[in-house]
């Protein structure tokens, strides 16, 4: 994974697991399926409207932090 990925950023927060419910004919019941979420949001600065943080995949780089971009470029 690239060191400039959002997942390595201290301000990035992963979204909770995704939960889906499906009918299982084997068990003749509804089954809960949990999968990890590879998306999250950058929470460095509180936005004016709620829930408007930049959303990215864990391996992406949102580019919101020029100081991190410069530090990573210098390395």
TILUM-648135 format. One record per residue: x, y, z of N, C-alpha, C in turn. Coordinates in steps of 0.001 Angstrom, whole numbers, plus 500000, padded with zeros to 6 digits. Example, Ala and Ser with C-alpha at 12.3 -4.5 7.8 and 13.67 -1.06 7.14 Angstrom:
TILUM-648135
n.px_n.py_n.pz_ca.px_ca.py_ca.pz_c.px_c.py_c.pz
513190_494310_507800_512300_495500_507800_513200_496700_507800
512850_497750_507080_513670_498940_507140_512900_500030_507870
END
This chain:
TILUM-648135
n.px_n.py_n.pz_ca.px_ca.py_ca.pz_c.px_c.py_c.pz
500855_498815_500000_500000_500000_500000_500893_501239_500000
500598_502215_499193_501323_503479_499127_501281_504160_500490
502408_504714_500942_502434_505337_502264_501535_506561_502354
501137_507139_501229_500247_508291_501255_498779_507898_501173
498456_506677_501497_497059_506230_501459_496295_506823_502640
495020_507075_502438_494197_507645_503509_494197_506765_504757
494280_505453_504589_494264_504551_505739_495448_504794_506667
496524_505419_506171_497682_505708_507009_497597_507089_507646
496586_507850_507308_496447_509227_507801_495742_509235_509160
496257_509995_510135_495636_510001_511465_494237_510620_511492
493884_511384_510455_492562_512019_510431_491516_511184_509708
491931_510059_509112_490994_509225_508357_490308_508255_509297
489006_508113_509142_488242_507206_509996_487437_506249_509122
487656_504944_509335_486961_503924_508531_485485_503870_508918
484632_503715_507925_483206_503527_508188_482988_502176_508873
481900_502041_509625_481620_500739_510274_481407_499636_509246
481440_498406_509728_481183_497258_508852_479839_497408_508151
479772_496860_506951_478491_496824_506238_477719_495600_506717
476453_495791_506997_475614_494686_507464_474478_494503_506468
474335_493294_505973_473262_492958_505046_472501_491763_505607
471252_491697_505275_470426_490563_505692_469910_489876_504446
470096_488570_504387_469614_487781_503245_468875_486562_503763
467992_486093_502937_467244_484889_503293_468064_483674_502901
468245_482775_503834_468981_481542_503570_467995_480391_503496
467930_479741_502348_467024_478595_502209_467568_477394_502987
468891_477339_503164_469486_476236_503934_469043_476290_505394
469059_477472_505967_468693_477620_507372_467224_478011_507557
466569_478298_506430_465168_478723_506443_464965_479912_507394
465884_480856_507286_465838_482038_508150_466640_483164_507510
466477_484336_508063_467238_485485_507619_468635_485429_508257
469658_485652_507443_471036_485549_507904_471705_486919_507810
472447_487268_508855_473177_488530_508871_474558_488313_508265
474925_489161_507307_476226_489068_506662_476965_490375_506911
478144_490282_507541_478964_491456_507835_480214_491444_506969
480506_492574_506352_481738_492708_505579_482437_493991_506007
483765_493935_506018_484507_495124_506408_484327_496203_505346
484411_497427_505773_484218_498557_504883_485580_499115_504499
485820_499300_503205_487093_499859_502779_486988_501349_502497
485871_501944_502892_485690_503384_502733_485713_504062_504095
486051_505337_504077_486059_506118_505298_486017_507588_504943
486186_508433_505954_486152_509865_505696_487287_510565_506433
487738_511650_505847_488793_512457_506440_488132_513424_507412
488510_513342_508681_487862_514162_509704_488795_515203_510301
489685_515734_509504_490626_516706_510049_489929_517977_510502
489068_518535_509656_488402_519793_509998_486899_519591_509998
486218_520087_511033_484755_519969_511024_484171_520771_509864
483345_520168_509064_482736_520905_507940_481570_521759_508426
481191_522744_507626_480030_523576_507979_478760_522718_507992
478388_522090_506862_477213_521193_506930_477634_519835_507473
476834_519234_508330_477193_517921_508874_477348_516854_507790
478219_515911_508038_478462_514749_507183_478959_515114_505782
479768_516152_505703_480315_516554_504408_481832_516388_504355
482379_515429_505127_483804_515159_505095_484155_514490_503766
485390_514666_503277_485782_513926_502059_485743_512416_502314
485097_511675_501431_484987_510219_501561_485933_509584_500547
486719_508602_501026_487676_507927_500145_487739_506445_500469
488354_505696_499551_488711_504303_499822_489978_504318_500660
490234_503239_501406_491401_503196_502281_492715_503346_501527
492781_502886_500305_494016_502961_499529_494188_504248_498747
493197_505122_498755_493284_506395_498044_493949_507451_498917
494200_508585_498325_494738_509732_499050_493861_510921_498694
493154_511478_499689_492175_512534_499395_492840_513850_499038
494132_514027_499375_494837_515251_499003_494444_516451_499830
493782_516247_500944_493322_517357_501776_494439_517990_502597
495587_517332_502701_496626_517797_503612_497934_518032_502876
498138_519256_502360_499356_519540_501582_500636_519253_502364
500640_519483_503693_501852_519235_504466_502221_517759_504452
501253_516861_504439_501544_515426_504357_502025_515087_502950
501416_515711_501944_501796_515445_500558_503262_515846_500351
503660_517027_500892_505036_517498_500744_506001_516600_501500
505627_516178_502718_506486_515302_503518_506677_513965_502815
505612_513433_502231_505686_512145_501544_506521_512280_500271
506411_513438_499596_507178_513667_498377_508660_513810_498644
508998_514346_499814_510409_514541_500173_511078_513246_500600
510280_512262_500989_510864_511011_501486_511393_510147_500365
END
